[in-house]
Amino acid sequence: MVGAEKLGTGGLVLDYAEYLESLAARSGGTEVIQNDRKNRDSFYYNKQVEQFLHRAIDEDLFEVYYQPVYSLHQQRFVTLEALSRLRHPTLGWISPDIFIRLAEKNHLISQITELQLRRVCRFLRENPALRASIANVKINLSPLDLIHSDGGSHLIRILDEYGLPYSCFQFEITETVATEYSASLTRVAESFQAAGIGLCLDDFGSGYANLNTVMQLPFSVIKLDRSLLFHICTDKNAALFYQSIVSAFCRLGYRIIAEGVETQEEMELLRSWNVDMIQGYYFSRPLPPGDLLRLLTEEAVEQM
């Protein structure tokens, strides 16, 4: 970790002072924020990532990993989620939670979304057999992608450049964004729907969304957050709660994806509740493009 003696001069000293003040403000005055090594390390780490983001955008250094979603009914992988990855030359892999948060803070996220969408388009165009074997690729959208006045049409124009059917894509909107319901979000969502691009509600159960919120936007798929799986194998109430959510969404005509499934016990419970699509380490971790193609090829051979 770069120490204060290397970076802590000039504007960075002022930035660090403001950082400590912001921590104190967020604490509501209920705790003392110390100028300790942990805070300094976190501040300088974030600063290095922020600086690197500009280079990563200019040189298109972001990677896309793909996590396949498994259908219990069809007994094969049926769709993919595209996930952004970024490796710093000295810091190593940077957590998506960190670089996406910093990109949003610095108004860079829309540029990253465009780079990633183009990379997914190239991957699909170069692999027609992949397009034939999966329903679509799911791509996460940031709030800034959605509230921009030209956000929806800009993304559609990118798809047009590559000549790919809109049905090859499904855009994911997190529960938090969907809860902050707005007219601009509605317009963008409806433009996607009119073009034939599917919408998926991501992370349901991680915040405060309810069925009324969900039904305000044209979602066809609901992803149930990993946190809802906690204790479903040991706690009857947790199991009943999860099952009731699945039942309600299914009656309303939504397709369900269970996120974060890691054990056979979880998978078997979900199967008994008629959950068809499973995403999680039990079937596959997120994979780089080459490993994904090998996995799907091996699966196709086994089914012959």
C-alpha positions as CSV (number, residue, x, y, z in Angstrom):
1,M,0.0,0.0,0.0
2,V,1.3,3.4,-0.9
3,G,2.0,5.4,2.2
4,A,1.2,9.0,3.1
5,E,4.8,10.0,2.7
6,K,4.5,9.2,-1.1
7,L,1.1,10.5,-1.9
8,G,0.2,12.7,1.0
9,T,1.3,16.1,-0.4
10,G,-0.5,19.1,-1.9
11,G,-4.1,18.5,-2.9
12,L,-4.1,14.9,-1.5
13,V,-3.6,16.2,2.0
14,L,-6.6,18.4,1.6
15,D,-8.6,15.6,0.0
16,Y,-7.7,13.3,2.9
17,A,-8.8,16.0,5.4
18,E,-12.1,16.2,3.6
19,Y,-12.4,12.4,3.6
20,L,-12.1,12.3,7.4
21,E,-14.7,15.1,7.7
22,S,-17.1,13.1,5.5
23,L,-16.6,10.0,7.7
24,A,-17.3,12.1,10.8
25,A,-20.4,13.5,9.1
26,R,-21.7,10.1,8.2
27,S,-21.2,8.9,11.8
28,G,-23.7,11.5,12.9
29,G,-21.2,12.7,15.6
30,T,-21.7,9.5,17.5
31,E,-18.1,8.2,17.2
32,V,-14.6,9.6,16.9
33,I,-13.0,9.2,13.4
34,Q,-9.3,8.7,14.0
35,N,-6.5,9.5,11.6
36,D,-5.3,5.9,11.8
37,R,-3.5,3.6,9.3
38,K,-6.7,1.8,8.3
39,N,-8.4,5.1,7.2
40,R,-5.2,6.3,5.5
41,D,-4.8,3.0,3.6
42,S,-8.5,3.0,2.5
43,F,-8.2,6.6,1.3
44,Y,-5.0,6.2,-0.7
45,Y,-6.3,2.9,-2.1
46,N,-9.4,4.6,-3.4
47,K,-7.4,7.4,-4.8
48,Q,-5.2,5.0,-6.8
49,V,-8.3,3.3,-8.1
50,E,-9.9,6.6,-9.1
51,Q,-6.8,7.7,-11.0
52,F,-6.6,4.3,-12.7
53,L,-10.2,4.4,-13.9
54,H,-9.4,7.2,-16.4
55,R,-6.6,5.1,-17.9
56,A,-8.7,2.0,-17.9
57,I,-11.5,3.8,-19.8
58,D,-9.1,5.4,-22.3
59,E,-7.3,2.0,-23.0
60,D,-10.4,-0.2,-22.6
61,L,-8.8,-2.3,-19.8
62,F,-12.0,-3.6,-18.3
63,E,-12.8,-7.3,-18.8
64,V,-16.1,-9.1,-18.9
65,Y,-16.6,-12.4,-17.0
66,Y,-19.8,-14.4,-17.6
67,Q,-21.7,-16.3,-14.9
68,P,-24.0,-18.9,-16.5
69,V,-27.6,-19.5,-15.2
70,Y,-28.7,-23.1,-15.0
71,S,-32.2,-24.4,-15.8
72,L,-33.2,-27.3,-13.6
73,H,-36.0,-28.1,-16.1
74,Q,-33.8,-28.2,-19.2
75,Q,-30.7,-29.4,-17.3
76,R,-28.4,-27.0,-19.0
77,F,-27.2,-23.4,-18.9
78,V,-29.7,-21.1,-20.5
79,T,-28.6,-17.5,-20.0
80,L,-25.5,-15.5,-18.9
81,E,-24.8,-12.5,-16.7
82,A,-22.0,-10.2,-17.9
83,L,-19.9,-9.0,-15.0
84,S,-17.3,-6.2,-15.1
85,R,-13.8,-7.0,-13.9
86,L,-10.7,-4.7,-13.5
87,R,-7.1,-5.6,-12.7
88,H,-4.7,-2.9,-11.6
89,P,-1.0,-3.4,-12.5
90,T,0.1,-3.3,-8.9
91,L,-3.0,-3.5,-6.8
92,G,-4.3,-6.6,-8.6
93,W,-8.0,-7.3,-9.0
94,I,-10.2,-4.5,-7.8
95,S,-13.5,-5.4,-6.3
96,P,-16.4,-4.4,-8.6
97,D,-18.1,-2.9,-5.6
98,I,-15.2,-0.5,-5.2
99,F,-14.5,0.5,-8.8
100,I,-18.2,0.8,-9.7
101,R,-18.9,3.0,-6.7
102,L,-16.0,5.2,-7.6
103,A,-17.0,5.3,-11.3
104,E,-20.5,6.5,-10.3
105,K,-19.1,9.1,-8.0
106,N,-16.9,10.5,-10.7
107,H,-19.5,10.2,-13.4
108,L,-17.6,7.6,-15.4
109,I,-20.0,4.7,-15.2
110,S,-21.8,5.4,-18.5
111,Q,-18.5,5.2,-20.3
112,I,-17.7,1.9,-18.6
113,T,-21.2,0.6,-19.5
114,E,-20.6,1.4,-23.2
115,L,-17.2,-0.3,-23.2
116,Q,-18.6,-3.4,-21.6
117,L,-21.7,-3.5,-23.9
118,R,-19.4,-3.3,-26.9
119,R,-17.2,-6.1,-25.6
120,V,-20.3,-8.3,-25.0
121,C,-21.5,-7.5,-28.5
122,R,-18.2,-8.5,-30.1
123,F,-18.2,-11.7,-28.1
124,L,-21.6,-12.7,-29.2
125,R,-21.0,-11.7,-32.8
126,E,-17.8,-13.8,-32.9
127,N,-19.5,-16.8,-31.4
128,P,-22.8,-17.6,-33.3
129,A,-23.0,-21.1,-31.7
130,L,-23.2,-19.4,-28.3
131,R,-26.0,-17.2,-29.4
132,A,-27.9,-20.3,-30.6
133,S,-27.4,-22.1,-27.2
134,I,-28.4,-19.3,-24.7
135,A,-31.5,-17.1,-24.5
136,N,-29.7,-13.9,-23.8
137,V,-26.9,-12.1,-21.9
138,K,-27.9,-10.0,-18.9
139,I,-26.1,-6.7,-18.5
140,N,-26.3,-4.5,-15.3
141,L,-27.2,-0.9,-15.7
142,S,-26.3,1.9,-13.4
143,P,-28.8,4.6,-12.3
144,L,-26.8,7.1,-14.3
145,D,-27.3,4.9,-17.4
146,L,-31.1,5.0,-16.8
147,I,-31.8,8.6,-15.8
148,H,-29.7,10.2,-18.7
149,S,-32.1,11.7,-21.2
150,D,-30.5,9.8,-24.1
151,G,-29.5,6.7,-22.1
152,G,-31.9,4.2,-23.5
153,S,-31.6,5.2,-27.2
154,H,-27.8,5.4,-26.9
155,L,-27.6,1.8,-25.7
156,I,-29.9,0.7,-28.4
157,R,-27.8,2.4,-31.1
158,I,-24.8,0.5,-29.9
159,L,-26.7,-2.8,-30.4
160,D,-27.6,-1.6,-33.9
161,E,-23.9,-1.1,-34.7
162,Y,-23.3,-4.8,-34.3
163,G,-26.4,-6.0,-36.0
164,L,-27.4,-8.3,-33.2
165,P,-31.1,-9.0,-32.4
166,Y,-32.3,-7.1,-29.3
167,S,-33.6,-10.4,-27.9
168,C,-29.9,-11.4,-27.3
169,F,-29.9,-8.9,-24.4
170,Q,-31.6,-8.4,-21.1
171,F,-30.8,-5.3,-19.0
172,E,-30.7,-5.7,-15.2
173,I,-32.0,-3.0,-12.9
174,T,-31.2,-3.3,-9.2
175,E,-34.0,-3.2,-6.6
176,T,-32.6,0.0,-5.2
177,V,-32.9,1.8,-8.5
178,A,-36.4,0.4,-9.2
179,T,-37.5,1.6,-5.7
180,E,-36.5,5.2,-6.6
181,Y,-39.3,5.2,-9.1
182,S,-39.1,8.1,-11.6
183,A,-40.6,9.2,-14.8
184,S,-37.2,9.2,-16.6
185,L,-36.6,5.6,-15.5
186,T,-40.1,4.6,-16.8
187,R,-39.4,6.2,-20.2
188,V,-36.1,4.3,-20.6
189,A,-37.6,1.0,-19.4
190,E,-40.5,1.4,-21.8
191,S,-38.1,2.1,-24.7
192,F,-36.3,-1.1,-24.0
193,Q,-39.5,-3.0,-23.8
194,A,-40.7,-1.5,-27.1
195,A,-37.4,-2.5,-28.8
196,G,-37.8,-6.1,-27.5
197,I,-35.0,-5.9,-24.9
198,G,-36.0,-7.8,-21.8
199,L,-35.8,-6.3,-18.3
200,C,-34.7,-8.1,-15.2
201,L,-35.1,-6.9,-11.6
202,D,-31.8,-7.6,-9.8
203,D,-31.2,-8.2,-6.1
204,F,-34.9,-8.4,-5.0
205,G,-35.0,-8.7,-1.2
206,S,-31.8,-6.7,-0.6
207,G,-33.7,-3.4,0.1
208,Y,-37.2,-2.1,0.4
209,A,-38.9,-3.0,-2.9
210,N,-42.4,-4.5,-2.8
211,L,-44.7,-6.0,-5.4
212,N,-46.2,-2.7,-6.2
213,T,-42.8,-1.3,-7.0
214,V,-42.0,-4.2,-9.2
215,M,-45.2,-4.0,-11.2
216,Q,-44.6,-0.3,-12.1
217,L,-41.9,-1.3,-14.5
218,P,-42.0,-4.0,-17.3
219,F,-39.9,-6.6,-15.7
220,S,-40.2,-10.2,-17.0
221,V,-37.5,-11.8,-14.7
222,I,-37.0,-11.4,-11.0
223,K,-33.7,-12.3,-9.4
224,L,-34.0,-13.1,-5.7
225,D,-31.1,-11.8,-3.7
226,R,-28.6,-14.2,-2.1
227,S,-29.4,-12.8,1.3
228,L,-32.9,-14.4,1.2
229,L,-31.3,-17.9,1.0
230,F,-29.6,-17.5,4.4
231,H,-30.9,-20.2,6.8
232,I,-33.5,-21.6,4.4
233,C,-32.2,-25.1,5.1
234,T,-32.3,-24.7,8.9
235,D,-35.0,-22.2,9.6
236,K,-38.6,-23.0,8.8
237,N,-39.6,-19.3,8.8
238,A,-36.8,-18.3,6.4
239,A,-37.8,-21.2,4.1
240,L,-41.5,-20.3,4.3
241,F,-40.7,-16.6,3.5
242,Y,-38.6,-17.5,0.5
243,Q,-41.2,-20.0,-0.8
244,S,-44.0,-17.4,-0.4
245,I,-42.1,-14.9,-2.5
246,V,-41.5,-17.4,-5.2
247,S,-45.2,-18.4,-5.2
248,A,-46.4,-14.8,-5.4
249,F,-44.1,-13.9,-8.3
250,C,-44.9,-17.1,-10.2
251,R,-48.6,-16.4,-9.9
252,L,-48.0,-13.0,-11.4
253,G,-46.3,-14.5,-14.4
254,Y,-42.7,-13.6,-13.6
255,R,-39.7,-15.9,-14.2
256,I,-37.5,-16.4,-11.1
257,I,-33.8,-16.7,-10.8
258,A,-32.4,-17.7,-7.5
259,E,-29.0,-16.0,-6.9
260,G,-26.2,-17.2,-4.8
261,V,-26.9,-20.9,-4.7
262,E,-23.9,-22.7,-3.3
263,T,-25.0,-26.1,-1.9
264,Q,-27.0,-29.1,-3.2
265,E,-29.3,-28.8,-0.2
266,E,-30.3,-25.2,-1.3
267,M,-30.7,-26.3,-4.8
268,E,-33.0,-29.3,-4.0
269,L,-35.2,-27.1,-1.8
270,L,-35.5,-24.5,-4.6
271,R,-36.4,-27.3,-7.0
272,S,-39.1,-28.5,-4.7
273,W,-40.6,-24.9,-4.8
274,N,-40.6,-24.9,-8.6
275,V,-37.7,-22.5,-9.0
276,D,-36.2,-23.3,-12.4
277,M,-33.3,-21.0,-12.9
278,I,-30.3,-21.1,-10.6
279,Q,-27.3,-18.8,-10.5
280,G,-24.5,-19.4,-8.1
281,Y,-21.2,-21.2,-7.4
282,Y,-23.0,-24.5,-7.1
283,F,-23.1,-24.7,-10.9
284,S,-20.5,-22.2,-11.9
285,R,-18.5,-19.2,-10.8
286,P,-18.1,-16.2,-13.2
287,L,-15.8,-17.2,-16.0
288,P,-13.6,-15.4,-18.5
289,P,-14.8,-15.9,-22.1
290,G,-12.5,-18.8,-23.0
291,D,-13.4,-20.8,-19.9
292,L,-17.1,-20.1,-20.5
293,L,-17.0,-21.4,-24.1
294,R,-15.2,-24.6,-22.9
295,L,-17.8,-25.2,-20.2
296,L,-20.7,-24.8,-22.6
297,T,-18.9,-27.0,-25.2
298,E,-18.3,-29.8,-22.6
299,E,-22.0,-29.5,-21.6
300,A,-23.2,-29.8,-25.2
301,V,-21.0,-32.9,-25.7
302,E,-22.3,-34.6,-22.5
303,Q,-25.9,-34.1,-23.7
304,M,-25.3,-35.6,-27.1
